[in-house]
Amino acid sequence: MAYHECEFCTFFVSDEESGEEYCSVNFDEDDLARFLSNPSDSCPYFRSDDEYEIVKHQN
């Protein structure tokens, strides 16, 4: 599985006012522990924020 960069995910939030960046997915405790214990796995919640990639799948 390919590792996805959070910056390219729909759920990645960058608050320009506070300068904070975070994932807006509400992980439950087990999911978060699993994700943090093996960060090289791809995120099960990753959804591309690239509109062109989304359109390619619709054709």
N, C-alpha and C positions, 0 to 999 in steps of 0.2 A: 504494500500500500504506500502511496506517496504521501509525504507530509505536506500539509497545506499551511501556508503562511497566514496568520490571523489577519494581517492588514488587508488581505484580498477577500475577506469573508463578509457577507451581509450582516452578520451579527457583531462585527467589530465596531465599537463606538469610540470616536475620538471627540472629546469635549474640548472645543477650542478655548472656551472661557476659563476652565480650570486646568487645562493641559493634561487631563487624565485620559488614558486609553484603556479600554476593557472589553471583555466579551459580555454581551447582553443575554446570552443563553443562561437560563436558570438551571444549572447543574444540580442534581441531587448529590448527597454526600458520597455515595458509592461511585457515581459516574465521575465526579471530580477527582476522587482518590485514584481511580483507574487511569484517568487521563494524565494526571500529574506523575504517576509512577512510571509511565512509559510515554514520554513526550514525542518519541519518534513515530508513533502510530498516527494515522490520519484521524482527524477529529470527526466523530460520527455526526456532528451538527453542522459541519462545514457546508456552506452554500455560497457559491461564487457571486461576487458583487459585480462581475463583468457582464454587462448587458449584451455584448456581442456573443459571448459564449452561450448565454441563455437562448438567444435567437437561433444560433446554429443548431441547437437540439430540437427546435420547433419545425425545422424544415423537413 
